[in-house]
Structures are given as structure tokens and as C-alpha cells.
Amino acid sequence: MELTIFGIKNCNTMKKAMKWLDDNGIVYHFHDYKKEGVPEQRLRQWLEALGWETVINKRGTTWKKLDDAVQESMNTEKAITVATENPSIIKRPILQNDDFILAGFKADEWKDTLN
């Protein structure tokens, strides 16, 4: 799999992350999961590798709009359902290739991983 950055085009963090990739001459594919969605298999892969607590953005408005009962009972299977229905609840960006999956933009972590 080529290096792919998953997220939402208009997100400020996404803009910073893609600028960082561009500035460092790193070739990547952008997947807008608000427009294209995220296949369940890919979402399951992220959740298994990173845990739902990392993949689901609990600081965003989509999480805050969920019923308290849904938030309190969240687990991997429920995260798949919620994220499939509401892709904007997924942490941005997700950076992935065959060797790694990273959630969130941390320039130092990305530099260490990509070099």
C-alpha cells in the first residue's frame, strides 16, 4: 500500500500534515473519508492496531453529540458502527502504509517513522 493520509480536506490539522509531507518531499495519496467513507475492513485494521480510544476523536463535536449511553458503552465493535455512520468522528489524520499506522499529526513522530 502506498503512503496514504486519511482525513477531511478542510480540517486545519490535515492542512498542516499535508503541508509537512509536501515540504519534506514525501509522496502520498489523500483519502477524504468524509467524501469517500472508510471501508469497514480498513477501520477494523486501525482499531485493532491502535485501539478505539486512539482512533475515535473524543474531543470533537461528533463525539460530544453522541448519547451518553453510547459514549459510556463504546468498544471496538460499536466504534466501527459509529465511525462508519459518522466518519468525522475518526481522529485526523490517519497516516498509513504497509509498515505502520499513525493517528494524529505529530511532526517528530512522523519524521522518525518516515526516515
Secondary structure as UniProt FT lines:
FT   STRAND          4..7
FT   TURN            9..10
FT   HELIX           12..23
FT   TURN            24..25
FT   STRAND          29..32
FT   TURN            33..35
FT   HELIX           40..50
FT   HELIX           52..55
FT   TURN            58..59
FT   HELIX           61..65
FT   HELIX           68..72
FT   HELIX           76..85
FT   HELIX           87..89
FT   STRAND          94..96
FT   STRAND          101..103
FT   HELIX           107..114
//
